[in-house]
Amino acid sequence: MTELKTLKDFRTDGNSGNPYAESRDLTLDELKQEAIKHIKENILKIEAHSHQKFVSENSYLACTQCRNYFIQIQWIKYFFNITDEELV
């Protein structure tokens, strides 16, 4: 089985051996910035929902729509190696 790669596995020095990657229009930093924007948008969508009827701290996980946003956030953070400090 092939191991999945994350963004940090792609080389940025032009020696990747992949002609598509070396001729790309976007840099990896630009992709990471777009990912951070998407995460922040999803956080705002979660915060826009009112979950006061739930008692627990993670009450948004009981909402299917918010849980889907949360899962997207986690996947993007993993793939792009984004830390919580970068989201501030």
C-alpha positions as CSV (number, residue, x, y, z in Angstrom):
1,M,0.0,0.0,0.0
2,T,1.3,3.5,-0.9
3,E,1.9,5.8,2.0
4,L,0.0,9.1,1.8
5,K,2.0,12.3,1.7
6,T,1.3,15.5,3.4
7,L,2.4,19.0,2.3
8,K,5.7,18.8,4.1
9,D,6.7,15.7,2.0
10,F,6.8,17.8,-1.1
11,R,10.2,19.4,-1.9
12,T,10.3,23.1,-2.6
13,D,13.9,23.4,-3.8
14,G,13.1,22.5,-7.4
15,N,14.7,19.1,-7.2
16,S,11.5,17.1,-6.7
17,G,11.9,15.2,-10.0
18,N,8.3,16.1,-10.7
19,P,8.0,18.5,-13.7
20,Y,4.5,19.5,-12.8
21,A,5.5,20.4,-9.3
22,E,8.4,22.4,-10.5
23,S,6.3,24.4,-13.0
24,R,3.4,25.0,-10.7
25,D,1.9,28.5,-10.4
26,L,1.3,28.4,-6.7
27,T,3.9,28.0,-4.1
28,L,3.5,25.7,-1.1
29,D,3.3,28.7,1.2
30,E,0.5,30.2,-0.9
31,L,-1.4,26.9,-0.7
32,K,-0.9,26.8,3.1
33,Q,-2.2,30.4,3.4
34,E,-5.3,29.4,1.4
35,A,-5.8,26.4,3.7
36,I,-5.6,28.6,6.8
37,K,-8.2,30.9,5.3
38,H,-10.5,27.9,4.7
39,I,-10.0,26.7,8.3
40,K,-10.9,30.2,9.6
41,E,-14.0,30.3,7.5
42,N,-15.1,26.9,8.9
43,I,-14.4,28.1,12.4
44,L,-16.7,31.1,11.8
45,K,-19.4,28.8,10.4
46,I,-19.2,26.7,13.6
47,E,-19.3,29.7,15.8
48,A,-22.4,31.1,13.9
49,H,-24.4,28.1,15.0
50,S,-26.1,28.3,18.4
51,H,-25.5,25.2,20.5
52,Q,-26.7,26.5,23.8
53,K,-29.1,23.7,24.2
54,F,-26.2,21.2,24.5
55,V,-24.4,21.0,27.8
56,S,-20.9,19.7,26.9
57,E,-17.9,21.8,25.8
58,N,-17.8,20.0,22.5
59,S,-21.5,20.5,21.9
60,Y,-20.9,21.5,18.2
61,L,-20.0,17.8,17.6
62,A,-23.6,16.9,18.2
63,C,-24.6,19.1,15.2
64,T,-24.0,17.2,12.0
65,Q,-23.2,20.2,9.9
66,C,-20.7,21.6,12.5
67,R,-19.2,18.1,12.9
68,N,-18.5,18.1,9.2
69,Y,-16.8,21.5,9.4
70,F,-14.8,20.2,12.3
71,I,-13.7,17.1,10.3
72,Q,-12.7,19.3,7.4
73,I,-10.6,21.5,9.7
74,Q,-8.8,18.5,11.2
75,W,-8.1,17.1,7.7
76,I,-6.7,20.4,6.4
77,K,-4.6,20.9,9.5
78,Y,-3.1,17.4,9.1
79,F,-2.4,17.6,5.4
80,F,-1.0,21.1,5.5
81,N,0.8,20.6,8.8
82,I,-0.9,23.6,10.3
83,T,-0.5,24.2,14.0
84,D,-2.9,26.1,16.3
85,E,-0.4,28.9,16.6
86,E,-0.6,29.5,12.9
87,L,-4.4,30.0,13.2
88,V,-4.1,32.9,15.6
